Amino acid sequence: MPGVIEWQYMQLALMGERDKLSPRFQQYLDAYKAEHLPARNYAADTRAMYAAEVRFFLVFVEELGLEDLKQIERRHIESYLAR
């Protein structure tokens, strides 16, 4: 049985057309990967996994119909974590 990291890499590999981010959310993800993660000095694998998890979350909130990070509320995060 695959571990958590292997499972998330498999999920990334299976992401299809429906999981593409809008340009606005892609811009948020790109900034997170280019600015935040390198500043934290995480290992490359850790940066990849954190970026993947943020991407999964952004896809999730887009599927809820949210269009901006300012619209995200605690209930959205709790719903994501409960899935």
C-alpha positions as CSV (number, residue, x, y, z in Angstrom):
1,M,0.0,0.0,0.0
2,P,1.5,3.4,-1.0
3,G,2.3,6.0,1.7
4,V,0.9,9.5,1.9
5,I,3.7,11.0,-0.3
6,E,3.4,8.3,-2.9
7,W,-0.4,8.7,-2.9
8,Q,-0.2,12.4,-3.5
9,Y,2.3,12.0,-6.3
10,M,-0.1,9.5,-7.9
11,Q,-3.0,12.0,-7.5
12,L,-0.8,14.6,-9.3
13,A,-0.1,12.2,-12.1
14,L,-3.8,11.5,-12.6
15,M,-4.9,15.1,-12.6
16,G,-6.8,15.8,-15.7
17,E,-8.3,18.7,-17.6
18,R,-10.9,19.4,-15.0
19,D,-8.2,20.1,-12.5
20,K,-6.7,23.1,-14.3
21,L,-6.7,26.3,-12.4
22,S,-8.1,29.6,-13.5
23,P,-5.5,32.1,-14.4
24,R,-6.1,34.0,-11.1
25,F,-5.6,30.9,-8.9
26,Q,-2.7,29.7,-11.0
27,Q,-1.1,33.1,-10.4
28,Y,-1.6,32.6,-6.6
29,L,0.0,29.1,-6.8
30,D,2.9,30.4,-8.9
31,A,3.6,33.1,-6.3
32,Y,3.4,30.6,-3.5
33,K,5.9,28.4,-5.2
34,A,8.3,31.2,-6.3
35,E,8.2,33.3,-3.2
36,H,7.0,31.6,-0.1
37,L,8.4,28.1,-0.4
38,P,12.0,29.1,-1.3
39,A,12.0,31.6,1.6
40,R,11.2,28.9,4.0
41,N,14.2,26.9,2.9
42,Y,12.3,23.6,2.6
43,A,13.8,20.6,0.9
44,A,12.8,20.1,-2.7
45,D,10.4,17.2,-2.0
46,T,8.8,19.1,0.8
47,R,8.2,22.1,-1.5
48,A,6.8,19.9,-4.2
49,M,4.3,18.3,-1.7
50,Y,3.3,21.6,-0.2
51,A,2.7,23.1,-3.6
52,A,0.7,20.0,-4.7
53,E,-1.5,20.3,-1.6
54,V,-2.1,24.0,-2.1
55,R,-3.0,23.2,-5.7
56,F,-5.5,20.5,-4.6
57,F,-7.1,23.0,-2.3
58,L,-7.3,25.7,-4.9
59,V,-9.0,23.3,-7.3
60,F,-11.4,22.4,-4.5
61,V,-12.4,26.0,-3.8
62,E,-12.8,26.8,-7.5
63,E,-15.1,23.8,-7.7
64,L,-17.1,25.5,-5.0
65,G,-17.4,28.5,-7.2
66,L,-15.1,30.8,-5.3
67,E,-13.2,33.3,-7.4
68,D,-10.8,34.9,-5.0
69,L,-8.8,33.9,-1.9
70,K,-10.6,36.6,0.1
71,Q,-13.8,34.5,-0.3
72,I,-12.3,31.5,1.5
73,E,-13.8,31.0,5.0
74,R,-13.1,28.6,7.8
75,R,-16.0,26.3,6.6
76,H,-14.3,25.9,3.2
77,I,-11.1,24.8,4.8
78,E,-12.9,22.4,7.2
79,S,-14.8,20.9,4.3
80,Y,-11.6,20.4,2.3
81,L,-9.9,18.7,5.3
82,A,-13.0,16.5,5.9
83,R,-13.1,15.0,2.4
